[in-house]
Amino acid sequence: EEIRQQRIDELDIENHRLRQLLNSSLSQVDSLSNEIHHLSSYLSRNRRRY
């Protein structure tokens, strides 16, 4: 029983770590997509000049 509880605790910690990793990855994706958005609008504005 104690070993089982220990395993549950370990999985809990791992789960927490993975969630944090996922969250930081998601925020990176967010900022990348913002950057892409800015770049593409910049490009389309410049294209009109020529």
Buried (B, 14 or more C-beta within 10 A) or exposed (E): EEEEEEEEEEEEEEEEEEEEEEEEEEEEEEEEEEEEEEEEEEEEEEEEEE
